[in-house]
Amino acid sequence: MFDSKPTQTRLSVVNSLLKKAILGTAPVAVIFGGAVPGLSQTPDLPQPSSETVCTYDLDSKFPDPLGARASLTIETSAGNTTFIYERLPATVSSDRSDVRADVDNKRTLMLYETPLADARQLLLDDSTYYAVLLGLAPEDPFVARGFEMIDQSLACVEESRDAAELSAPQPRVP
């Protein structure tokens, strides 16, 4: 028989290098045994980041302006602000069928490269964005009441994202 010790050692080294490559801690040249044209020596590593999430504040002085069957969440991440409007599911029924069904309504408005304060101000100043978010006509009485009461009832918290939750690093291409 032949001795498998050198083979096991080589496999251990290869496994170690592959783990380091996946984690982004090994230079690309080490992985491929030399320089690889078009690839930098070290990939970009994911960095921890934070995002802000705003929702209705139960302790606010206002009842929820959207009512008990709807909610608004605002999230900011990577310089973008996203408004998420959701209505609780409504049951759908028919006299011709026994099938139970629900329909829900979720609308998302993303404002690219817009910080949270600017995004909130935009909805305060321009009812077009608020109407589109709610899926209503700009002249609808609910839209006419404006975003101000909703804005005043929001509480925001900053949540951090761990680097482990981020996507795997990608090599930089020059």
N, C-alpha and C positions, 0 to 999 in steps of 0.2 A: 504494500500500500504506500501511497505518497502522503507526505505530511501536509495537513490542511492549515497549519498555523500561519504560514505566510499569506495564504489566500484569505483567511479570516482577517488578518491584519490589514490587508489591502482593502477589503470590503469595509472595515471599520473606518479607515481613512476616507474612502469615497463617501460613505454615509455621512461622516462628519462634515465634509466639504459640501455635500448636497444640502444638509440642514443649514449650514451657514449661508449658502446661496439663497435658499428659500427665505431665510430671515433677513437677508440683505447685509450680512456682516462679512462676506467673503468677496474680495475683488473678482470681477468677471474673468480676468486673465488667469487667476488661480483655478477657477472652475474648468476653463477650457484648455489649460496647460500652455497658455501664451496669449499674446495680444489678439483680440478679435477686431477686425476692421469695423468701424462704425459704432462701436460701443465704448462708453467711458469705462474707467476702471472700477468705479463704485456706483451702484444704483442710488436713486433718491430714496431715502428712508421716510416712511410715513411719520408725521409729527402729531403729537397730541393737539387737539383743537377743542374749541368750545362753541356751543351754540346757545342762543337765547330762545326760550319758549315762553309765550304769553298766553294765558287763558283767563277765563272769567274768575274774578276774585270773590270767593264766597263771603269774605269779610268787607267787601266794598259797601258803600252807602246806598248802592243802587240794586234793585232787583235785576236779574239778568234781562237785558233789553231784547235778547233774541227769544226769550221764553224758555219753557221747560223742555221743549222738544228739539232745540237746535243749539249748536255750539260753534264758537270760533276759536281757533288756535292760530297763533302766529309763531313761526319758527325762523330763526336766522342762522345761516351757516355759510361760510366761505364768501361773505359779502352779499349774499342774496337773501331776500326776505320773502317768505311764503305764507300766505293767508289760507287757512283751510276751514271752510264752512261746511258743517255737517248737520243734517237733520236726521232725527231718529227714524228708523224704518217704519213704514206704514203698511198695514196688512191689506192685501189685495184679495178680493173675493169675487166669485162669479156664481150666478144661479145655475149655470150649465156645467159646473165642474166642482169636484170635491178637493181639488189640489189647493193646498195652502201655499201662499206666497207672500213675500215681503218685498217692498221696493224702498231703497234708501237713496239718499241724495247727498253727494259729497262733491264739492267744487273747490278747486285749488287755483289760486292766483299767485304766480311767482313774479316778483319784481327783481330783475337781475341787477347786480351791482348797485343795490340800494340798501343802505343801512336801515336798521329798525326805525329809528326816529323819523327819518325821511319818508319811509314807507307809510308809517302811521299818519304823518302830516299830509301825504298825498291823498289818502282816503278821506281825510277831513276836508281837504280843499276841493277835491274833484269827485263828485258823486258818480261819475261814469264808472270808475274802478269798483266802487262799492256796489253799484247796481249789477255789474257783470259778475262779481263774486257771489252775490246772492241769487243770480239767475233771474233778475227782475228787470222790468223796463225802468229807465231813468226817472220817469214821471210817476212811478208807483208810490203811493203814500208812505209805505214803509221806508223806501229809499229817501223820500223827502224829509223824513225825521232825522236823517243823517247818521253819520258814524260816531259822532261825538259821545253819545251816552255809552256806546259799546266801548269806545276807546278809554273812557274814564273808569270803566269797571274791570279793566284788565290788570292782572298782576304778572310780572315777568321774572323769570329765574334763569340764571346761567347754568348750563349743564356742560360738563366737560366730557369729551370723548377720549377714551384711552387709545393709545397708539395701536394696541392689539385689535381694536375694533375696525381699524382702517384697512384699506386694501393692501395687498402685497406690493412691495417696492418694484418699480419698473426701471430697467437700465435706461440711462440717458443716451439719446442718439444725437451726435454732434451735427 
